[in-house]
Amino acid sequence: MREKQASPATPPRREGPPRGEGPADLRLVPPALAAWAAAAWALDAPPERVAGVAVVSLLAACLLLTSRRRAGRGGPGPAHRASARPRRPRLPAAPDPRPRLPAVPDPRPRRRAVTAGGEGPPATARGAPDRRARVSVAAVLLCVAAAATSAGLHGADLRRGPLPELARRYATVTAEVEVTSDPRLTRPRISGDHAMPPSVLIEAEVRRVEQEGGTVTGTRTPVLMMVDIDRAAPGGPPGTGRSGTRPPDTGPSGTGSKETARSPWLGLLPSTRLRVAARAAPAMAGGGRFAVVLRVRDAAGPEVVGEPSGPQRFAGRLRAGLREATDGLPQDARALLPGLVVGDTSRITPELDEAFRATDLTHTLAVSGSNLTILLVLLIGPYGLAQQAERRGLAPRLGLSLRTTALLGGGLTLGFVLVCRPDPSVLRAAACGAVALLALATGRRRSLIPALATAVLLLVLYDPPLARGYGFLLSVLATGALLTLAPRWSAALRRRRVPARPAEALAAAAAAQAVCAPVVALLSARVSLVAVPCNLLAEAALAPATVLGFAALATAPVVMPVAKTLAWLASWPTGWIADVARTGAALPGGGVDWPADWTGALLLALATVAVVLAGRRLLGHPWLCGACGVLLLLAVLRPPPLTRVITGWPPPGWRFAMCDVGQGDATVLAAGRGTGVVVDAGPDPALADRCLHTLGITRIPLVVLTHFHADHVAGLAGVLRGRAVGAIETTGLEQPADQVAFVRQQAAARHIPVARAAAGEERRVGTLAWQVLWPPPPRPGAGPAASPSPPPPDLEGPNDASVTLLVRSAGLRLLLLGDLEPPAQQALLRSPAAGRLTPVDVLKVAHHGSSYQDPDLIRRVAPRLALISCGAGNPYGHPAPGTVAALRALGAVVLRTDRDGALAVAGGGEDLRVARD
């Protein structure tokens, strides 16, 4: 059969894009956005307003739709009736036997049809856009009405029942609750001089309430339970983690790495029913998700009155099997693999979590669409080939049809939600996947933008508090960027000869970062400069880690040795991801501080648009691109010599530096090029590490920890990170115990010896020399040096046992008092070391400049320069105005880190200089 040729009158037919590959279908976007906004507004709006908005929107939508029907039913007007009359049928004409020539197309343009009302399109053509507009507006109004109704009903549930009133009175109640989420731990935080113990957070729903008078009321009120882990886990050390341990590098509240005392509260599964005695309090936050906070103070553990459901027990066994399979892995892989696979972050240390936040890699720990996408691609292959003959994946190799593949994908999605828990990111991923699978099963391949809009609409209607969740917002923004911006940016890079795979990866990372950066800055007050390269480096390892992790999850209940082998294989890409996060977070210029408000978010969005527009022009100039890349690299690395030239920090010949670490102490004594003796580590590892990097410190002969309060030792991990440390010296009073254990584990993990400082000890490093003035040495017979010793007489707690140093550095005399309080300061004046207390050049004021100072000691040392380390807006009023006034009355210049930032002292004698960072 010959191929049919086109006639001259027929234009050649061009191959169009595949069905569904045309312009983006945005019809569902306005209804989804309108429903999102309505739900966010209606959560705490007055019920009468919510009802009014819902009714008005519904009536307006019905009016628009009925007017459309009337317009469609209306017949032609009078001018058209004549032309619309039925005509007499004509008989067919006899065929003409003469041959006819092919018709020649008329080059003249056709005239438009003329209606009875004049020249123009037919009435039906004129009315089509109007009808479409009415339908679109009606759809938006219907979604607004539905979202407002759903959110209003949810808000009514929060206000219904006796619990809200009991919470306003802070009453004690006995309640029967049903757990609705996995228990999780709060992040350790420093409050003053101690670490706050972590609490277990459990989302639940109260089913029955028993008040103090014995009245029992049935209800369905969503609550957040807070359980103190120390009270809930008798026998476990203070500050244990979710697994009953304190992993290394967690700060003072975490010091172990082996599961020894797992709290029973942390093993609860969703759908478990408990009976708890708690104090009710109003929910101050939570985005409208919780009506009440229940503070549980029962130390005996949970009282279970109903076992979890069968599916939840099965999912719990799978998750527990994955944790068991990862037990023998290295620290980072052991902590990270369950988080990558099922979102189980129970072993993620605060330091590792902070590294992921600094590099914007936290999306890998929150199970999201990327995890489900990896599994679905493994099953059906790339989505663009899902309906073509050359489709890939496991399904065609198993001979599965499209509908069977879609059904199997749906079952995989349901199992994914069950095992990973229905968190917002999981629900959004499942909803998008379900819409895409439905399109695959029905043979109607559509754009994924309608799928995303449908997912947003359904999720907001199902769970209205999602409308106020930042996590849900980031998830939708990132997915939208991947569907809209990333393909265009990838095509632009390919046009400039960038290979396809690198172009797609770079475009995806850059698009997601550009869209999400303003929201991230709003939450963290920081903009990451290393997010895109870190995401690119981590992306290569994410797929193998996820696939191997899910394989270990599936095989653990059946063949544990196979699961352990798969987990070991997954530990390699998982460890790579952790190394990328730690390396990126350790870069001194990896982030830029940014205003954490909506104005700052708007400014960052405008800056991002400007960078994108400038980047489009720069892509055509390779040399300019290279120069910008070098400048960005220098800004991220911040080499100390270059930083000193540009910023003047630290000043040449500096001798003593006081780091700005907030409400705490961290100081450095210069001991040569790149060498310094560190006195205290502050409360934050990141701030301590950053300060030492800007000072160019890479070698530390000695770390002196004046005492074991958290605001002096919690940042030790940052001091030790990536530096050669000779030894750690501490005070003899080993209190509090959890901080002591943290310091010793940090030292043991890096094989650093720990010694005790005592009065009379003298040391020297180059031109730097110091003598320990306090505390006094242990009494004879007090026991071996490694055992705790009691404090000297008349001293009250760790502050009075602070290590006090008298330092000499190239003619400069400094006195570092730690946190000594008046009893210890007076005892120091009576001690044998009192003879050395002569006027000094620099005084590190004791206890952050508090009012507890001995005036005799201040007059005795008569400092020329007094430095105070304190945090801005601290709740203790440090420094005390009286202390500052007393120092200035003696002629001292007083500087403080909360106002002046980091401080560096240089020179000596009459040429004493201070530089501010």
SVG drawing of the C-alpha trace seen along z (x, -y; Angstrom):
<svg xmlns="http://www.w3.org/2000/svg" viewBox="-41 -57 99 72">
<polyline fill="none" stroke="black" stroke-width="0.4" points="0.0,0.0 1.4,-3.3 1.8,-6.1 -0.8,-8.8 0.6,-12.1 -0.8,-15.4 -2.3,-17.6 -1.1,-21.1 -4.2,-22.4 -3.3,-20.3 -0.5,-21.6 2.0,-18.9 1.0,-17.4 3.5,-18.0 4.0,-15.7 2.5,-17.4 3.6,-16.9 2.3,-13.8 -1.1,-14.1 -0.9,-15.9 2.5,-17.6 0.9,-20.9 0.5,-24.0 0.1,-23.5 -3.5,-23.0 -4.0,-25.5 -7.8,-25.3 -7.6,-23.6 -5.0,-26.0 -7.4,-28.9 -9.9,-26.6 -7.1,-24.9 -5.6,-28.2 -8.9,-29.6 -9.7,-26.6 -6.3,-26.8 -6.8,-30.5 -10.4,-29.9 -9.3,-27.0 -6.4,-28.9 -8.8,-31.8 -11.7,-29.8 -9.8,-27.7 -10.2,-30.2 -12.7,-32.6 -16.0,-33.2 -18.5,-30.5 -21.2,-33.0 -18.7,-34.5 -17.6,-31.1 -21.2,-30.1 -21.9,-33.4 -19.0,-33.0 -19.9,-29.4 -23.6,-30.2 -22.9,-33.3 -20.2,-31.5 -22.6,-28.6 -25.5,-30.8 -23.3,-32.8 -22.0,-29.6 -25.5,-28.3 -26.6,-31.6 -23.7,-31.5 -24.4,-27.9 -28.2,-28.4 -27.7,-31.6 -25.4,-29.6 -28.2,-26.9 -30.8,-29.6 -28.5,-31.1 -27.9,-27.7 -31.7,-26.9 -32.7,-30.3 -33.6,-30.0 -32.5,-32.3 -33.7,-35.9 -36.3,-37.4 -33.7,-38.3 -32.7,-34.6 -36.1,-33.0 -36.6,-33.7 -33.3,-32.1 -34.1,-29.2 -37.4,-28.2 -37.4,-24.7 -36.8,-24.7 -38.4,-22.4 -36.0,-19.5 -34.4,-19.4 -34.1,-16.3 -30.5,-15.2 -29.2,-16.4 -28.3,-13.9 -24.6,-13.1 -22.6,-15.0 -20.7,-12.5 -18.1,-15.1 -14.7,-14.9 -14.0,-17.7 -10.6,-19.4 -9.2,-19.6 -10.4,-22.6 -8.0,-25.5 -7.8,-27.0 -9.0,-30.7 -6.1,-32.9 -8.5,-35.5 -9.4,-35.5 -12.8,-34.3 -15.3,-36.7 -16.7,-36.2 -20.2,-35.1 -22.7,-37.9 -25.4,-37.5 -28.7,-39.3 -27.3,-41.8 -24.4,-42.8 -20.9,-41.6 -19.1,-39.4 -18.9,-35.9 -21.9,-33.8 -23.7,-34.3 -22.6,-30.9 -18.9,-31.8 -19.3,-35.1 -20.9,-33.4 -18.4,-30.5 -15.7,-32.6 -18.4,-34.0 -19.7,-30.6 -16.2,-29.3 -15.6,-32.3 -18.8,-31.7 -18.0,-28.1 -14.4,-28.9 -15.7,-31.5 -18.4,-29.1 -15.8,-26.4 -13.7,-28.8 -16.8,-29.8 -17.8,-26.1 -14.3,-25.3 -14.3,-28.3 -17.6,-27.1 -16.4,-23.6 -13.1,-24.6 -14.7,-27.1 -17.2,-24.5 -14.6,-21.9 -12.3,-24.2 -15.2,-25.6 -16.3,-22.2 -12.7,-21.4 -12.6,-24.7 -15.9,-23.8 -14.4,-20.4 -11.5,-22.3 -14.0,-24.3 -16.5,-21.5 -16.5,-19.5 -15.3,-20.2 -11.5,-20.2 -11.1,-23.8 -12.8,-25.2 -10.7,-22.9 -7.6,-24.0 -8.4,-27.7 -8.5,-26.8 -5.3,-24.6 -7.3,-21.8 -6.0,-18.3 -8.0,-15.7 -8.0,-12.0 -8.5,-11.2 -8.7,-8.2 -6.8,-9.2 -6.0,-7.5 -2.5,-8.1 -2.6,-9.5 1.1,-9.9 4.5,-8.5 6.0,-9.9 8.9,-12.3 11.4,-14.1 11.9,-17.8 15.3,-19.2 17.7,-19.8 18.1,-23.4 20.1,-25.4 18.3,-27.5 20.7,-29.6 23.4,-27.4 21.7,-24.1 20.3,-21.9 16.5,-21.5 15.6,-17.8 13.8,-16.7 10.1,-15.9 8.2,-13.3 5.5,-14.8 2.5,-12.7 -0.4,-13.8 -3.6,-12.2 -7.4,-12.4 -9.2,-12.5 -12.2,-10.1 -13.3,-10.4 -12.6,-13.0 -13.0,-12.4 -12.9,-15.6 -11.9,-16.0 -15.5,-15.7 -15.9,-12.3 -17.9,-13.5 -17.2,-11.5 -17.8,-13.0 -17.3,-11.6 -15.6,-13.8 -13.3,-13.7 -10.8,-16.5 -7.4,-16.6 -4.6,-17.3 -0.9,-17.4 0.6,-15.4 3.9,-16.4 5.7,-13.8 9.0,-14.6 11.4,-11.8 13.3,-11.9 10.1,-11.3 8.8,-8.8 11.9,-6.6 13.0,-5.6 16.4,-4.1 17.4,-6.0 20.0,-8.8 18.8,-12.4 18.4,-13.8 18.2,-10.5 17.1,-10.5 14.2,-8.9 15.8,-5.5 16.7,-6.0 20.3,-7.1 22.3,-10.3 24.2,-10.1 27.5,-11.8 27.8,-15.4 24.3,-16.2 25.2,-18.8 25.0,-18.4 21.7,-16.6 23.0,-13.7 26.0,-11.5 25.3,-7.9 25.2,-5.9 23.8,-2.5 20.1,-1.9 20.0,-1.2 16.9,-2.7 14.3,-3.2 11.3,-5.0 8.0,-3.1 6.3,-6.3 8.5,-6.2 7.4,-2.7 3.7,-3.7 2.1,-3.1 -0.7,-5.1 -4.2,-3.9 -3.1,-2.8 -5.5,-3.9 -4.1,-5.2 -5.4,-6.4 -3.4,-9.4 -3.6,-11.8 -2.5,-15.3 -2.8,-19.0 -4.6,-20.7 -3.4,-23.9 -4.4,-26.0 -2.6,-25.4 -0.6,-28.5 0.6,-27.2 0.0,-24.3 -1.7,-26.0 -5.2,-25.1 -4.4,-21.4 -4.7,-21.0 -7.3,-22.3 -5.4,-21.6 -2.0,-20.6 -1.9,-17.8 1.2,-17.9 1.7,-14.3 3.8,-14.0 3.2,-10.3 6.6,-8.6 5.2,-5.0 4.9,-4.9 1.8,-4.8 -1.3,-2.9 -2.5,-1.1 -6.2,-0.4 -6.5,0.5 -4.0,2.2 -3.1,0.7 -4.8,1.9 -3.4,4.7 -2.1,2.6 -0.3,0.3 1.2,3.3 2.5,4.6 3.9,1.2 5.5,1.0 7.2,4.3 8.6,3.2 10.0,0.0 11.4,1.9 13.0,4.4 14.7,1.7 16.1,0.2 17.4,3.6 19.0,4.1 20.8,0.8 22.1,1.4 25.6,2.4 26.2,-0.4 28.4,-3.5 26.9,-6.3 25.7,-8.5 24.3,-5.7 22.6,-4.1 20.9,-7.4 20.1,-8.5 18.9,-5.4 15.6,-5.0 15.0,-8.7 15.5,-8.5 13.3,-5.5 10.4,-5.9 10.9,-9.3 12.1,-7.7 14.3,-10.4 14.6,-8.9 18.4,-8.5 19.2,-11.8 21.5,-13.7 20.9,-17.5 24.2,-18.2 23.4,-16.1 19.9,-17.7 21.5,-21.1 23.8,-20.2 20.9,-19.1 19.1,-22.4 22.1,-24.5 22.4,-22.9 18.6,-22.7 18.7,-18.9 15.9,-18.4 13.5,-17.4 15.5,-14.1 14.5,-13.3 10.8,-14.2 9.5,-11.4 8.1,-13.2 7.2,-12.8 10.8,-12.0 10.7,-8.7 7.4,-7.6 8.6,-8.8 11.7,-6.6 9.5,-3.5 7.0,-4.3 9.7,-4.8 11.2,-1.5 7.8,0.1 6.5,-1.8 9.7,-3.5 9.9,-7.2 6.4,-8.8 6.9,-10.1 7.2,-6.5 4.5,-5.0 2.0,-4.6 4.4,-4.0 5.5,-0.8 9.0,-1.3 8.0,-1.8 10.4,-0.7 10.5,0.4 9.6,3.8 6.0,3.8 6.6,4.4 9.3,7.0 6.7,8.9 4.1,8.6 1.7,6.4 -0.9,4.3 -1.3,0.6 -4.4,1.1 -2.7,3.8 0.3,1.6 -1.8,-1.2 -3.6,1.0 -0.2,2.3 1.1,-1.2 -2.0,-2.2 -1.3,0.7 2.3,-0.5 1.1,-4.0 -1.2,-2.8 1.6,-0.7 3.9,-3.7 1.4,-5.9 0.9,-3.2 4.6,-2.6 5.7,-6.2 2.7,-7.6 0.3,-10.1 2.4,-13.2 1.6,-16.2 4.4,-15.5 3.5,-11.9 -0.2,-12.7 0.7,-15.2 2.9,-12.7 0.3,-10.0 -2.4,-12.2 -0.3,-13.3 0.6,-9.7 -3.0,-8.5 -4.1,-11.1 -1.3,-10.2 -2.0,-6.5 -5.7,-7.1 -4.7,-9.0 -2.5,-6.1 -5.2,-3.5 -7.8,-5.4 -5.4,-6.1 -5.7,-9.9 -2.2,-11.1 -2.4,-14.6 0.0,-17.2 1.0,-16.8 0.1,-20.4 -3.6,-19.4 -2.6,-16.5 -0.8,-18.7 -3.8,-21.1 -6.1,-18.2 -3.9,-16.9 -3.8,-20.3 -7.6,-20.7 -8.3,-17.2 -5.8,-17.5 -7.0,-20.9 -10.6,-19.7 -9.6,-16.5 -7.2,-18.1 -7.8,-21.9 -4.9,-22.6 -2.5,-21.7 -3.5,-25.1 -1.4,-26.8 1.5,-24.3 4.9,-25.6 5.9,-22.1 2.9,-21.6 3.6,-25.0 7.3,-24.1 6.2,-20.7 3.8,-22.3 6.1,-25.1 9.0,-22.6 6.8,-20.3 5.4,-23.2 8.9,-24.5 9.9,-21.0 6.9,-20.9 7.1,-24.5 10.5,-26.1 12.8,-23.1 11.9,-21.9 12.4,-25.4 15.7,-25.9 16.9,-22.4 16.1,-23.2 18.0,-26.5 21.0,-24.7 20.9,-22.0 20.8,-24.7 24.1,-25.9 25.6,-22.5 25.2,-21.2 24.7,-17.5 21.1,-16.4 21.4,-14.6 23.5,-17.4 21.2,-20.0 18.1,-18.3 19.6,-17.8 20.9,-21.4 17.7,-22.9 15.6,-20.9 17.8,-21.9 18.0,-25.5 14.3,-25.8 13.3,-24.3 15.8,-26.4 14.7,-29.6 11.0,-29.1 11.4,-27.8 14.2,-30.1 11.9,-32.9 9.9,-30.6 13.0,-28.9 14.4,-32.3 11.2,-33.1 11.6,-30.0 15.3,-30.0 16.4,-33.6 19.2,-32.3 19.8,-31.8 22.0,-28.9 24.6,-29.6 25.5,-25.9 22.0,-24.4 22.1,-23.9 25.6,-22.2 24.8,-20.1 21.5,-19.0 23.2,-18.1 25.8,-16.0 23.2,-14.3 20.8,-13.6 23.1,-11.1 23.1,-8.9 19.4,-9.4 17.9,-6.9 20.2,-3.9 19.9,-4.6 16.1,-4.7 15.8,-1.6 18.2,0.5 16.6,-0.9 13.1,0.2 14.5,3.6 16.0,3.9 12.6,2.8 10.7,5.5 13.1,8.4 13.8,7.6 10.8,9.5 11.6,12.5 15.3,12.8 17.2,10.5 20.7,11.5 19.7,10.4 18.2,7.2 21.5,6.4 23.4,7.0 21.1,4.6 21.3,2.0 25.1,2.3 25.1,1.6 22.7,-1.3 25.1,-2.7 27.6,-3.8 25.3,-6.2 23.7,-7.2 27.1,-8.0 27.9,-10.1 24.7,-12.2 25.7,-12.7 29.2,-13.8 27.8,-16.2 25.6,-17.8 28.4,-18.0 30.9,-19.4 28.5,-22.0 27.4,-23.1 31.0,-23.4 31.8,-26.0 32.1,-29.4 30.3,-31.3 27.7,-28.6 24.8,-30.8 23.9,-34.4 21.7,-35.8 18.4,-37.2 15.4,-39.0 12.9,-36.4 9.7,-38.3 7.5,-38.7 9.4,-41.8 12.6,-39.8 10.9,-37.0 9.7,-39.5 13.1,-41.1 14.6,-37.6 12.0,-36.8 12.9,-40.0 16.6,-39.3 16.0,-35.8 14.2,-37.2 17.0,-39.6 19.6,-36.9 17.6,-34.7 17.3,-37.5 21.0,-38.4 21.9,-34.7 20.1,-34.4 22.4,-37.1 25.5,-35.7 25.0,-32.2 26.1,-33.6 29.4,-34.9 31.5,-32.0 34.2,-34.2 31.7,-36.2 30.1,-33.0 33.5,-31.7 34.3,-35.0 31.0,-34.9 31.6,-31.3 35.1,-32.1 33.6,-35.0 30.9,-32.8 33.4,-30.1 35.5,-32.7 32.4,-34.0 31.6,-30.4 35.1,-29.4 36.1,-32.7 39.9,-32.1 41.1,-33.8 43.8,-35.8 41.4,-37.1 38.8,-37.8 41.3,-39.7 42.1,-41.9 38.5,-42.7 36.9,-42.9 39.9,-43.7 38.9,-40.7 40.8,-39.5 43.2,-42.4 46.9,-41.8 48.7,-40.7 45.5,-39.9 46.2,-38.3 42.8,-37.6 39.4,-37.1 35.9,-36.8 33.5,-35.0 29.9,-36.1 28.1,-32.9 25.0,-34.3 24.3,-33.8 27.5,-31.9 31.3,-32.0 33.9,-31.2 37.2,-32.9 40.5,-32.2 44.1,-33.0 46.5,-33.4 49.4,-31.0 51.1,-31.3 50.1,-31.1 46.8,-29.1 47.2,-28.1 45.1,-29.1 44.2,-28.0 40.4,-27.9 38.7,-28.8 35.1,-27.5 33.1,-26.5 29.8,-28.4 26.3,-26.9 26.2,-26.5 28.6,-24.3 28.0,-26.1 28.8,-29.5 31.9,-28.3 33.1,-26.6 32.4,-29.7 34.3,-32.0 37.4,-29.7 37.4,-29.5 37.3,-33.3 40.2,-33.5 42.1,-31.0 42.5,-28.5 43.3,-25.0 45.4,-23.7 44.4,-23.8 47.0,-22.7 44.5,-22.9 40.8,-23.4 40.0,-24.8 36.4,-24.3 36.0,-26.5 33.0,-24.5 30.4,-22.1 27.4,-24.4 25.9,-24.0 26.5,-27.6 30.2,-26.9 30.5,-23.3 27.6,-22.6 29.5,-24.0 32.5,-21.6 31.7,-19.6 32.1,-22.8 35.5,-23.5 36.8,-20.0 35.4,-19.8 38.2,-19.4 41.0,-20.7 44.0,-19.1 43.3,-19.2 46.0,-18.2 44.1,-18.0 41.0,-19.1 41.3,-20.5 38.3,-20.9 37.4,-21.9 37.5,-19.4 33.8,-19.7 32.0,-17.3 28.5,-18.8 26.0,-18.6 26.5,-14.9 24.9,-14.9 27.2,-17.7 30.2,-15.9 29.3,-12.7 28.8,-14.7 32.3,-16.2 34.0,-12.9 32.2,-11.2 33.2,-14.0 36.8,-13.6 36.7,-9.8 35.3,-9.8 38.4,-11.7 40.9,-10.1 41.6,-13.4 42.9,-13.2 41.0,-15.0 42.8,-16.4 41.9,-18.6 43.1,-22.1 44.1,-23.2 45.5,-26.3 49.3,-26.6 49.5,-25.0 51.5,-26.9 51.8,-26.3 53.3,-28.0 52.8,-27.7 55.2,-30.0 54.9,-33.5 51.6,-32.7 51.9,-31.8 49.2,-31.3 48.7,-30.2 45.7,-28.6 44.6,-30.7 41.4,-28.7 40.0,-26.2 42.2,-25.0 43.7,-21.5 41.9,-18.5 42.4,-17.8 44.8,-15.0 43.1,-11.7 40.1,-12.9 40.6,-10.0 42.2,-9.5 42.3,-12.3 39.7,-10.6 37.1,-10.6 34.8,-13.5 35.9,-15.6 33.7,-17.7 33.8,-21.4 35.9,-23.5 34.3,-24.8 31.8,-27.7 31.5,-27.4 28.0,-27.0 27.8,-24.9 29.7,-24.7 30.0,-28.5 32.2,-28.9 34.4,-26.0 35.2,-27.8 38.8,-27.6 40.3,-31.1 43.4,-32.0 45.9,-34.7 47.4,-35.1 50.5,-36.9 50.8,-37.4 53.6,-39.6 53.3,-42.1 49.5,-41.9 48.0,-40.8 44.5,-39.2 42.4,-37.8 39.7,-35.2 37.2,-34.7 34.9,-32.1 31.5,-32.3 32.9,-32.9 30.4,-34.4 31.1,-36.5 31.8,-33.6 34.5,-32.2 35.8,-35.7 36.3,-36.5 37.9,-33.1 40.3,-33.9 41.3,-37.1 42.2,-35.1 44.0,-32.3 47.8,-32.0 47.2,-33.2 46.0,-36.6 49.5,-38.0 49.3,-37.7 46.1,-39.8 47.6,-43.1 46.1,-45.5 45.5,-43.8 45.0,-45.1 42.0,-43.0 39.3,-41.4 36.9,-38.8 34.0,-39.8 32.7,-36.9 29.2,-35.4 28.3,-37.4 28.4,-40.7 25.8,-39.7 25.2,-41.7 26.9,-39.0 30.4,-40.6 32.7,-41.3 33.7,-45.0 37.0,-44.3 38.1,-42.0 37.2,-44.5 39.1,-47.3 42.1,-44.9 42.5,-44.1 41.5,-47.6 41.2,-46.6 41.7,-49.0 39.4,-47.0 36.5,-44.9 34.9,-42.4 31.4,-40.8 30.1,-37.8 26.3,-37.8 23.4,-37.2 21.1,-39.9 17.8,-40.0 18.7,-37.4 16.1,-36.9 18.6,-37.4 19.3,-41.1 23.0,-40.5 25.0,-42.5 23.7,-44.2 23.8,-48.1 25.4,-48.2 28.3,-46.0 28.9,-48.1 28.7,-51.3 31.2,-50.0 33.7,-49.0 33.4,-52.4 33.8,-54.2 37.3,-52.6 38.2,-53.9 37.6,-50.7 36.3,-50.6 33.4,-48.2 32.5,-46.2 29.9,-43.5 29.2,-41.0 25.4,-41.5 26.0,-45.0 29.5,-45.0 29.7,-41.5 32.9,-39.5 35.8,-41.3 39.6,-40.9 42.3,-42.6 45.7,-43.5 48.7,-45.5 49.7,-46.1 50.9,-48.8 49.8,-52.2 48.9,-50.8 46.0,-48.6 43.5,-48.2 40.1,-46.4 38.5,-45.4 34.9,-44.5 33.7,-41.9"/>
</svg>
